[in-house]
Amino acid sequence: MNIILTTLNAKFIHTNLALRCLKAYAEPEYSPLIVEYTIKDPTFNIVADLYQKKPSIVGFSCYIWNIEETIKVIKMLKTVDPSITIILGGPEVSYDTNVWLRQVKEIDYIVVGEGEQAFKETLDFLSDKKDVKDVPGLAYVQNDKFILNPLPPKLDLRESPSPYRFEEDLAYLSKRIVYIETSRGCPFSCQFCLSSIEVGVRYFNREKVKEDIRYLMQNGAKTIKFVDRTFNISRSYAMEMFQFLIDEHLPGVVFQFEITADIMRPEVIQFLNDNAPAGLFRFEIGVQSTNDLTNELVKRRQNFEKLKRTVTMVKSGGKIDQHLDLIAGLPEEDYTSFRRTFNEVFEMRPEELQLGFLKLLRGTGLRVEAEKYGYVYVDQAPYEIFSNNVLSFNDILRIKQVEDVLEKYWNAHRMDQTLEFLFDHIFETPFDFFQQFGTFWEDRNWSRIGHQLEDLYTRLFDFLVNLEGIPLNTVKSVMKLDYLSKQKFQPRKPWWENDMSKEEQSAIYKLLLESPSIAGEEFAQMDLTEREIYKQTFITPISIDMNLFKQGVIKEEQGFLLTTFHKGNTPHFSYIQKNNNLADFIL
């Protein structure tokens, strides 16, 4: 049999761990070929590629992000070669299995749940080694009757073969994200999440996991993401793995984890702050909501004060970037409550804050109780909601406007000082800034076009110009600082209109050559030549006292910002005060 295991990843940099687990378990009796595509690849091209490989069996790994495109591929593939046996598996088709088999006639079989054993025994059946009714966890239609065979017992993960040692993967390890699991299952019961359905947590063999990680690093893997639902549910296990990764990591490798922040003990965080190299670890933390009633309704146990303690301690260590998640649309969280949730979480200033929208996934408790909370949702993957009994579609659209500019401005960290100034001095809360700016952005249809770095600055300034009572000169000065801090070389065309005459600029350069100390002793000690001063510096007027600004104090004062660019270094800022002597010299 010529067997292909395939999927449509969201992006090229992603890899599918499930396919590799199936292949590892099927060998050596069977030798499936893994072929991965993306949801952006044309359907015809995918079908043509699969067809030319002459498969007798094609297994698809299905998720909410790829199911619609996958079905298109299946129907077209079955049209060009009806003899191919189509097998589906994955979280998207493990529920409402009867519906999938009835609606998409081209599907021959669906492997439900944990698939390694079921898929291998399906291959045994297709090789005439056993009867179809004896294949555990297999769903199919026979004589117009839906049949789901009893599920197999859970695998003993300690005995599972490694899915990380395939020779064909070696060429891509440095270019793509490598996903690794050290456990399966989740101890929590969040009603919006499929992980809540599987009771208990099972672990893989620790020593085998460590050997796999060593192998991946030695063969070039740079980003290794753990898919464990709660990596730190066992403190002793997490500490052992953290210590191992600290001791044996190779330069340039980054490890990402999903952690539950409110159960992480301070001594664990202190250990990481003291011992982990900066940039080695990255944490993903699902906050979702700070509304107590909402969390109770979705059976989500969360101590927000302890969560804040963890996030704050990790941030103070300066070693680990944190990605926090929110979900808009959970039960009884209206627009006002979500605004409060956003601000309470944003107050911790995570490196990234992802604003997601509730999706009523097949198999989850919230989907079963959708009517109870008045949910209106798209009955097509990814099943995102339109509204519920406390959140209107208009509210959802407004929050989506927040999401757009949050991603472009905060998560991209293009102008942190500017945003902090606006939060502190202009807007009541960060959410209000993102909401007002997001609405302004959408009104001008900017969400439908691309953006260069300079565009992001000019569009923010256009927004601020339209508001009353904004100290525009001060804001513009801070924005200049942010913009120049992102440059590696003297900018040819900055985002602001030229606000300095050639005569004025020439006069300042002449004075700098005669008396470099006017830009401060640090600049004078650089001992730049005349050529270097002209080639490596940039002068622009600003309206704040730079020396006080470095101390967090905003004081309006006319002067000049002198930016010096060094190859391979961040720009150096100097401040030239526009005192009477300099003003006379310039004039």
C-alpha positions in Angstrom: 0.0 0.0 0.0 1.1 3.5 -0.8 0.1 5.5 2.3 0.2 9.3 2.5 -0.3 11.3 5.7 -1.1 14.9 5.0 -2.5 18.2 6.4 -2.9 21.8 5.5 -0.9 23.9 8.1 -1.8 27.5 8.8 1.7 28.6 7.7 4.8 27.1 6.2 6.8 27.5 9.4 4.4 25.1 11.2 4.8 21.4 11.4 2.2 18.8 12.2 3.1 16.6 15.2 0.1 14.3 14.9 1.2 13.0 11.5 4.6 12.2 12.8 3.1 10.3 15.8 1.0 8.3 13.4 3.9 7.5 11.2 6.2 6.5 14.1 3.5 4.2 15.5 2.7 2.6 12.1 6.4 1.7 11.4 8.0 -0.7 10.7 5.0 -2.6 9.4 3.9 0.4 7.3 5.8 3.3 5.9 3.5 6.3 5.4 4.9 9.3 3.5 4.3 12.7 5.3 3.4 15.5 2.9 2.5 18.9 4.3 0.8 21.9 2.6 -0.6 25.2 3.8 -4.2 26.6 3.7 -2.9 29.2 1.2 -1.8 26.6 -1.4 -4.3 26.3 -4.3 -6.5 23.3 -4.0 -5.8 22.1 -7.5 -2.0 22.2 -6.9 -2.5 20.1 -3.7 -4.6 17.5 -5.5 -2.3 17.4 -8.4 0.7 16.8 -6.1 -1.1 14.1 -4.1 -2.4 12.4 -7.3 1.0 12.2 -8.8 2.3 10.3 -5.8 -0.1 7.5 -6.6 -1.5 6.8 -3.1 -3.9 4.1 -2.3 -4.6 5.6 1.2 -4.6 9.3 2.2 -5.0 10.3 5.8 -5.8 14.0 6.6 -5.2 15.7 10.0 -8.2 18.0 10.5 -8.5 21.2 12.6 -10.8 24.2 12.7 -8.3 26.3 10.6 -8.0 23.8 7.8 -11.2 21.7 7.6 -13.0 23.8 4.9 -10.0 23.7 2.6 -9.4 20.0 3.4 -12.9 19.1 2.4 -12.3 20.8 -1.0 -9.1 18.8 -1.5 -10.9 15.5 -0.5 -13.8 16.0 -2.9 -11.5 16.9 -5.8 -9.1 14.1 -5.1 -11.9 11.5 -4.9 -13.2 12.9 -8.2 -9.9 12.3 -10.1 -9.3 8.9 -8.4 -12.3 7.3 -6.7 -10.1 4.3 -5.7 -8.2 6.3 -3.1 -9.3 5.5 0.5 -9.8 8.7 2.5 -9.2 8.6 6.2 -9.7 11.6 8.5 -8.6 12.3 12.0 -8.0 15.1 14.4 -10.0 17.2 16.9 -12.3 18.8 14.3 -13.7 15.5 13.1 -13.6 13.5 16.4 -17.0 15.0 17.3 -20.3 14.9 15.4 -18.6 12.1 13.4 -21.9 10.9 12.0 -22.6 14.4 10.5 -19.2 14.5 8.8 -19.6 11.1 7.2 -23.1 11.9 6.0 -22.3 15.3 4.7 -19.0 14.5 3.0 -19.6 11.2 1.2 -16.0 11.1 -0.1 -14.8 10.4 3.5 -14.4 6.6 3.9 -13.3 6.4 7.6 -12.7 8.7 10.5 -10.3 7.8 13.3 -11.8 9.2 16.5 -9.7 10.6 19.4 -6.1 9.5 20.1 -5.2 8.1 16.8 -2.0 6.1 16.8 -3.4 2.7 17.6 -6.6 3.2 15.7 -4.8 4.3 12.5 -2.4 1.4 12.6 -5.2 -1.1 13.0 -7.1 0.6 10.2 -4.1 -0.1 8.0 -4.3 -3.7 9.2 -7.9 -3.9 8.2 -7.2 -2.3 4.8 -4.4 -4.9 4.4 -7.0 -7.7 5.1 -5.4 -8.6 8.4 -8.5 -8.0 10.5 -12.2 -7.2 10.3 -13.3 -3.6 10.3 -15.5 -4.1 13.3 -12.3 -5.0 15.3 -10.6 -1.6 14.7 -10.9 0.5 17.8 -12.1 4.1 17.5 -13.0 3.8 13.8 -16.1 5.5 12.5 -17.7 4.6 9.1 -21.0 4.1 7.3 -22.0 0.6 6.4 -25.2 -0.2 4.6 -26.4 3.3 5.3 -25.8 2.8 9.0 -23.4 4.9 11.1 -21.0 2.8 13.1 -18.5 3.9 15.7 -16.4 1.1 17.1 -15.5 1.2 20.8 -12.6 3.5 21.6 -9.3 1.8 22.5 -7.7 2.2 26.0 -5.4 5.2 26.4 -1.9 4.6 25.2 0.9 4.0 27.6 2.8 7.1 26.5 6.0 5.9 28.2 6.3 3.2 25.5 5.5 5.4 22.5 8.0 5.6 19.7 9.7 8.9 19.0 8.1 11.1 16.3 11.1 13.4 16.1 13.7 11.2 14.3 12.7 11.1 10.7 15.5 11.8 8.3 13.3 13.7 5.9 12.7 16.3 8.6 16.3 17.2 9.2 16.5 19.7 6.3 13.7 21.8 7.8 14.4 21.7 11.6 16.1 25.1 11.6 13.5 26.8 9.4 10.3 25.7 11.1 8.7 25.5 14.5 9.2 22.1 16.1 6.3 20.9 18.3 7.0 18.5 21.1 4.7 17.0 23.7 5.8 15.6 27.1 2.3 15.0 28.4 -1.3 14.6 27.2 -4.5 15.7 28.9 -5.5 18.6 31.1 -6.5 18.7 34.8 -9.0 21.6 34.2 -12.6 21.7 32.8 -12.8 24.9 30.9 -16.1 24.6 28.9 -14.8 26.4 25.8 -11.8 24.1 25.4 -11.6 20.6 23.9 -8.8 19.7 26.3 -11.3 19.7 29.2 -12.9 16.5 27.7 -10.0 14.2 28.4 -9.7 13.5 32.2 -6.3 13.3 33.8 -2.7 13.9 32.6 -0.4 11.2 31.2 3.3 11.7 30.7 5.8 10.4 28.2 9.1 8.9 29.3 11.2 11.8 30.6 14.6 10.4 29.6 13.4 9.7 26.1 11.9 13.2 25.9 15.3 14.6 26.9 17.1 12.5 24.3 14.7 13.8 21.6 15.3 17.4 22.6 19.1 16.8 22.5 18.7 15.3 19.0 16.5 18.2 17.8 19.0 20.8 19.0 22.0 19.0 17.6 20.3 18.9 14.2 19.5 22.6 14.0 16.1 23.1 15.7 15.8 26.8 16.8 12.2 27.1 18.0 10.8 24.2 20.1 7.3 24.6 21.3 5.8 22.4 23.9 2.2 21.5 23.2 1.4 20.3 26.8 -1.9 21.9 27.8 -0.5 22.8 31.3 3.3 22.3 31.3 3.7 23.2 35.0 0.8 21.1 36.5 3.5 19.0 38.2 6.0 21.4 39.9 8.7 18.7 40.3 8.4 17.7 36.6 8.5 21.3 35.4 11.5 22.1 37.6 13.4 19.0 36.3 12.7 20.0 32.7 13.6 23.7 33.2 16.9 22.6 34.8 17.6 20.2 31.9 16.9 22.9 29.3 19.0 25.5 31.1 21.9 23.0 31.5 21.9 21.6 27.9 20.4 24.2 25.6 22.4 25.3 22.6 22.9 28.9 21.6 20.0 30.4 19.6 17.4 27.9 20.7 14.1 29.1 22.2 11.6 27.0 24.1 7.9 28.0 24.4 5.5 26.7 27.0 1.8 27.0 27.8 1.7 27.5 31.6 -1.0 28.0 34.2 0.2 31.1 35.9 -1.8 31.1 39.2 -0.3 27.7 40.2 3.3 28.6 39.6 5.1 29.0 42.9 7.3 32.1 43.6 10.4 29.9 44.2 10.1 28.4 40.7 9.9 31.9 39.2 12.9 33.0 41.3 14.8 30.0 40.1 14.1 30.9 36.5 15.0 34.6 37.1 18.3 33.6 38.7 19.3 30.8 36.3 17.6 31.0 32.9 19.5 32.8 30.2 17.6 35.7 28.7 15.5 34.7 25.7 15.7 31.0 26.3 12.1 30.6 27.5 8.8 32.1 26.4 5.5 31.6 28.3 2.0 31.6 26.9 -0.6 32.2 29.6 -4.4 32.0 29.0 -6.1 34.5 31.2 -9.3 34.7 29.0 -11.3 36.8 31.6 -11.0 38.4 35.0 -14.8 38.3 35.5 -15.5 36.0 38.4 -19.0 35.1 37.3 -17.8 34.3 33.8 -15.0 32.1 35.0 -17.4 30.2 37.3 -19.9 29.6 34.4 -17.2 28.1 32.2 -15.8 26.1 35.1 -12.5 27.9 35.0 -10.7 28.0 38.3 -8.4 31.0 38.4 -6.9 33.1 41.1 -6.2 36.4 39.3 -4.1 37.8 42.2 -1.7 34.9 42.1 -1.7 35.0 38.2 -0.7 38.7 38.5 2.0 37.8 41.0 3.5 35.3 38.6 3.4 37.6 35.5 4.8 40.5 37.5 7.7 38.4 39.0 8.5 36.9 35.6 8.5 40.4 34.0 10.7 41.8 36.7 13.3 39.1 36.0 13.6 40.4 32.4 14.5 36.9 31.1 11.2 35.5 29.7 8.8 37.1 27.3 5.1 36.5 28.1 2.2 36.1 25.7 -1.2 36.5 27.5 -4.5 35.5 25.9 -8.0 37.0 26.3 -11.3 35.7 24.9 -14.1 38.1 24.0 -17.6 36.6 24.1 -17.6 34.3 27.1 -20.8 34.0 29.1 -22.1 37.1 30.9 -19.1 39.2 29.9 -20.6 42.3 28.3 -18.7 45.1 26.6 -18.1 47.0 29.9 -16.9 43.9 31.6 -14.5 43.0 28.8 -13.1 46.6 28.9 -12.4 46.0 32.6 -10.8 42.6 31.8 -8.6 44.1 29.1 -7.4 46.9 31.3 -6.7 44.6 34.3 -4.6 42.3 32.2 -2.9 45.1 30.1 -1.8 46.7 33.4 0.7 43.9 33.7 2.2 45.0 30.3 2.8 41.6 28.8 5.1 41.5 25.8 2.2 40.3 23.8 -1.5 40.4 24.5 -3.6 38.3 22.1 -7.3 39.3 21.9 -9.3 36.3 20.6 -13.0 35.7 20.0 -15.0 32.8 21.4 -15.4 29.9 19.0 -18.0 27.3 19.8 -16.0 24.2 19.1 -17.6 20.8 18.4 -17.6 18.7 21.5 -17.3 21.6 24.0 -19.7 22.3 26.9 -20.4 25.8 25.7 -21.5 24.6 22.3 -23.9 22.2 24.0 -25.2 25.1 26.1 -25.2 27.7 23.3 -28.9 28.4 23.5 -28.8 29.0 27.3 -26.5 32.0 26.7 -28.2 33.2 23.6 -25.2 32.5 21.3 -25.5 33.2 17.6 -22.5 31.8 15.8 -21.3 30.7 12.4 -22.1 27.0 12.0 -19.0 26.5 9.9 -15.4 26.3 11.1 -14.0 28.1 13.0 -17.5 28.6 14.6 -16.9 32.1 15.8 -19.7 33.8 17.6 -21.7 36.8 16.3 -23.3 37.7 19.6 -24.8 36.4 22.8 -27.4 37.6 25.4 -25.1 40.4 26.8 -22.8 41.1 23.8 -24.2 42.4 20.5 -22.7 41.9 17.1 -21.9 45.7 17.1 -19.9 45.2 20.3 -18.0 42.3 18.7 -17.1 44.5 15.7 -15.9 47.3 18.0 -13.7 44.9 20.0 -12.3 43.6 16.6 -11.2 47.2 15.9 -9.2 47.1 19.2 -7.6 43.8 18.2 -6.4 45.3 14.9 -4.4 48.2 16.3 -3.4 46.2 19.4 -1.5 43.8 17.2 0.1 46.5 15.0 1.1 48.9 17.7 1.5 47.1 21.1 2.4 43.5 20.1 4.8 44.7 17.4 6.5 47.1 19.9 7.0 49.8 17.3 6.5 52.8 19.6 6.3 51.7 23.3 7.3 55.1 24.7 4.6 56.9 22.7 1.9 54.5 23.8 2.9 54.7 27.4 2.8 58.5 27.2 -0.7 58.4 25.7 -1.9 55.9 28.4 -0.5 58.1 31.2 -1.4 61.6 30.0 -4.2 61.5 27.3 -6.5 58.5 27.5 -8.5 57.3 30.5 -7.4 53.7 30.0 -5.3 51.7 27.4 -8.5 50.1 26.2 -10.0 53.5 25.4 -7.0 54.4 23.4 -7.1 51.2 21.3 -10.9 51.5 20.9 -10.9 55.1 19.7 -7.9 54.6 17.5 -9.2 51.3 16.2 -12.5 52.9 15.2 -10.7 55.8 13.5 -8.5 53.2 11.7 -11.5 51.2 10.5 -13.4 54.4 9.4 -10.6 55.1 7.0 -10.4 51.6 5.6 -6.8 51.2 6.7 -7.4 47.6 7.7 -7.7 46.8 4.0 -4.3 48.0 2.9 -0.6 47.4 3.8 1.6 49.4 6.1 5.2 50.4 6.2 6.7 51.5 9.5 6.4 55.2 8.5 2.7 54.7 7.7 2.0 53.5 11.2 3.5 56.7 12.6 1.7 59.0 10.3 -1.6 57.3 10.9 -1.3 57.5 14.6 -0.4 61.2 14.3 -3.4 61.8 12.0 -5.6 60.3 14.6 -4.2 62.4 17.4 -4.5 65.6 15.3 -8.2 65.0 15.2 -8.6 65.0 19.0 -9.0 68.1 21.2 -6.6 69.1 23.9 -3.7 66.9 22.7 -0.1 68.4 23.3 0.9 67.6 19.7 4.4 68.9 19.9 5.1 66.8 23.0 3.6 63.7 21.4 5.4 64.3 18.2 8.7 64.5 20.0 8.2 61.2 21.8 7.1 59.6 18.5 10.4 60.8 16.9 12.3 59.2 19.7 10.5 55.9 19.2 11.0 56.0 15.4 14.7 56.9 15.5 15.3 54.2 18.1 14.2 51.6 15.5 16.6 52.8 12.8 20.0 51.2 12.1 21.2 53.9 9.8 20.6 57.6 9.3 17.0 57.8 7.9 16.7 59.3 4.4 13.0 60.1 4.7 11.5 60.1 8.2 7.7 59.9 8.8 7.3 63.6 9.7 7.5 66.5 7.3 10.8 68.4 7.3 10.7 70.9 10.2 14.2 72.1 10.0 15.9 74.4 7.4 19.2 73.6 5.8 20.6 76.7 7.2 19.6 75.8 10.8 20.9 72.3 10.4 24.3 73.5 8.9 24.7 76.0 11.8 24.2 73.2 14.4 26.6 70.9 12.7 29.2 73.7 12.5 28.8 74.3 16.2 29.0 70.6 16.9 32.4 70.4 15.1 33.7 73.4 17.1 32.2 72.4 20.5 31.0 68.7 20.6 30.3 69.0 24.3 27.1 70.9 23.6 25.6 67.5 22.9 26.9 66.2 26.2 30.1 64.6 27.4 29.2 61.1 26.1 28.9 62.5 22.6 32.1 64.4 22.9 34.0 61.3 24.0 32.9 59.5 20.8 35.5 61.8 19.1 33.8 61.6 15.8 35.5 63.0 12.7 33.7 65.7 10.6 32.9 63.0 8.0 31.5 60.7 10.7 29.4 63.4 12.2 27.7 64.1 8.9 27.3 60.4 7.9 26.4 58.9 11.3 24.2 61.6 13.0 20.7 62.9 12.5 19.3 66.2 14.0 15.7 67.1 14.5 13.9 69.6 16.8 12.0 68.3 19.8 9.8 69.9 22.4 10.8 68.0 25.5 13.8 68.1 27.8 15.5 64.8 26.9 17.5 64.6 30.1 14.4 64.7 32.2 12.5 62.4 29.8 15.1 59.7 30.5 14.0 60.0 34.2 10.3 59.6 33.3 9.6 63.4 33.6 7.8 65.3 30.8 8.8 68.9 30.6 8.2 71.0 27.5 11.4 72.7 26.3 12.7 73.6 22.9 15.8 71.8 21.8 17.3 69.4 19.3 17.6 65.6 19.4 20.9 64.4 18.0 20.9 60.7 17.1 24.2 58.9 16.5 24.1 55.6 14.6 26.8 53.0 15.2 27.1 49.8 13.1 25.6 46.9 15.0 24.6 49.0 18.0 21.4 50.8 19.0 21.3 54.5 18.3 22.7 56.9 20.8 20.6 59.9 21.7 22.0 63.3 22.8 20.2 66.5 23.6 21.1 70.0 22.5 19.3 72.6 24.6 18.1 75.6 22.6 19.5 78.2 25.0 19.9 81.8 24.1 23.5 81.4 22.9 22.6 78.5 20.5 19.5 80.4 19.4 21.7 83.4 18.5 24.2 81.3 16.8 21.6 79.6 14.6 19.9 82.8 13.7 
